[in-house]
Amino acid sequence: MTKQFRGKIALDIRDSEPDWEPFLAPKAPAGAPNVLLIAWDDVGYGTMDCFGGPVKTPTMTRIANLGVRYSNFHTTALCSPTRASLLTGRNATSNGMATIAEFSSGFPGISTRIPFENGFISEVLAERGYNTYCIGKWHLTPGEETSMAAYKGRWPLGRGFERFYGFLGGESSCWYPDLIHDNHSVDPPARPEDGYHIANDLSDKAIRFIRDARSVEPDKPFFMYLALDAAHAPHHVPKEWADQYKGVFDQGYEAIRPDILRRQKELGLLPEDTELSPINPHGEPATTGPDGQPWPGLDVVRPWDTLSADEKRLFVRMAEVFAGYVTYSDHQLGRVIDFLESTGELDNTIIVAVSDNGGSGEGGPDGTFNEWRFFNGLPTPAELSLQHIDELGSPASYNHYNTGWAWAFDTPFPYWKRWAGYEGGVADTCLVAWPAKIKADSTVRHQYIHAVDIVPTLYDLLDIEPPAVLKGYPQSPIEGESFAASLTDPSAPGKQTQFYAMLGQRSIYHDGWLACTVHPPLSGWGKFEHDRWELYDLATDRAQCHDIADTQPERLEKLKSLWYYYAGIYNGLPLDDRTALEESLAERPHGTPPRNQYIYYPDCAPVPEQSGVMIGGRSYTIAAGVDIQSSQAQGVLFAHGGIAGGHSLYIKDRRLHYVFNWVGTHLQTVHGDRDIPEGGHVLTAEFTATGRSTDPAMPGASGTLTLYLDDEKIGAGDIITQPGYFCAVGDGICVGRDSASSVTTDYQPPFAFTGGTIDKVVVDVSGEPYVDHEARVRGWFAID
């Protein structure tokens, strides 16, 4: 609330008395600490060495040694839901974020639009005199609101952050990221051949943001949300970092789990009687749904002894690349911690370091060279990835390890990310340090806590009462609970109850017990009334090895009733278990008005896929109006997509070319048969869909792609288009420049169009038959 003016106003300013207090920016209390909230991505409980894992993370170990470790920290098994809770202190469904931001539905719990009544901690601290910075992954803006023309109230700068550098979607190529600086799109400062990697870039910007403010006001505290890209797919890392792990994983994922559990017990993270969860604990893939539906093929682990020698070699390399990625990112994080120490800021910085969910299972039982096959409903046979084993982690890949490693890196728990009823999906690393005020303590804290509890704990440590009204919005209650007392008292109580609902799954934790349904995420099973419920005593069976639902029916019924009670309070219904492909293709606001013709201009900011023209399963025409001013003219005219899938119209060697990169595995090219003369032209790629593909290995729309030079047909070929999104979280539509999509061609840098100018590009999806090509392009470009 604005403070009342207490000065004196007279006719003459010389006779008046000023009062600056109502007009000055808010100021934090003297000595107020900085806050650094670090969010790792898809790093399972048993991954890092500071939690008993095989992956070296000296920076995380350094943070652990500065403070305390929590062995019983939980998340919501998926990126966006957890991050919404981390920053608001409300449950995922209360935030409308029961799924990833791109999979919105028109219901309160899954709208993916966080209500302004659920204020972010950044909004609160900005009004308390803090500088507020967001670095890295955001993933809290609906996909259809990520274009440059979109409403930006749900971008970081719209939710209390003064500065932002990172990417809006759920993932990004580490080599060719889709970067936003504050509220505008920017190109990476370098290319991979120049040594660029996003982890290094994010650390550079984190240091820069702090340094910029310190040069002006050294004592002003900051709140930084540092959301690392690691270790979400694609697992991109310089080769020398992956090679450090040669031999570490040769024994396989089943064999490394006992040693991880042993080290976890030695660290005091888990009780001595903790068991290892079994492989495929529900007998998958034999288990079926209520109507006999098959167990999702994605969520199965292949026993190591059933693999061929080549498959073992492939899977081992996948683990080496992942581990190198984590260690490299930890090294870059260390640069930020070193900077804080060198400036004398480290002691008075509250550091919270967590992961957002368990290890990721999106790679399926065979892993994948291209993670976006998963979102297109496609398996990746190991023999396909074997063709690219030496490229894993490189700029030519979009890779993801297999479920066996997800399970191992979640040791000792069952399952992985997306599984909201099992510890492998929701139990995660949590470290808290504040050297100036909290004595480092090697005694592990075992209180049950959740991501929703981070914000109230920070408010408690900062002695801040959450406002009743924020930016004019009456605030909803904080649903998390502070665990600040446990930082100095290992015996302080933890929380009693935590509600989970996501991707068709249900679970409820209460007073040491967990009830959950056997309903695989994204399974498409439906029939929720037939779900079988399980019951676990986590106090004695942390790894969920013994379902005791049959021996404790009364307790189970009480927990089921409690789930429905909280579902009513926290917007937990309806349940949604649609498959990834169904989710991708579901009707939702598109981010751009529907029309038959889309016009794109050169050198504009990339247009995200969810705000761009949709060509899947239909006929389309791409026409570029160009002025060729040199015989050396070359480069991309229109590009959409990238390594994971996409298409591009470009000029190379004086000729027009079109390539369709089908889910990263099949480059379907059509070439012009003559040189393009200098002067004004319309260059066109016209796809006429004739039906569904008959190739079971390549589902999609099949048809003929024809190239035109003005009104002359100069090339044609049959292609099959992709069944789903190219890559809905990155690689937008670009004209006259690359968006990493040019990597799909055999074209080499520079990718940008040179030697001429582009007027515009028209993409037509009306589906009407075109008889007079010349008349059509004349109408679009008004050429003579």
PyMOL commands that set and color helices and strands:
alter all, ss='L'
color gray80, all
select helices_A, chain A and resi 13-15+21-23+49-51+58-66+79-88+108-110+121-126+143-145+156-159+192-194+198-214+239-243+253-266+304-306+309-342+372-375+382-386+389-391+403-409+423-426+451-462+485-488+528-530+553-569+580-585+609-611+741-744+773-781
alter helices_A, ss='H'
color red, helices_A
select strands_A, chain A and resi 34-40+68-69+73-74+131-137+163-167+179-181+184-186+222-227+349-355+427-428+430-433+449-450+469-470+473-474+497-502+505-510+513-517+533-537+597-600+620-628+635-642+645-652+655-662+666-671+679-692+701-709+712-720+734-735+756-764
alter strands_A, ss='S'
color yellow, strands_A
deselect
rebuild
show_as cartoon
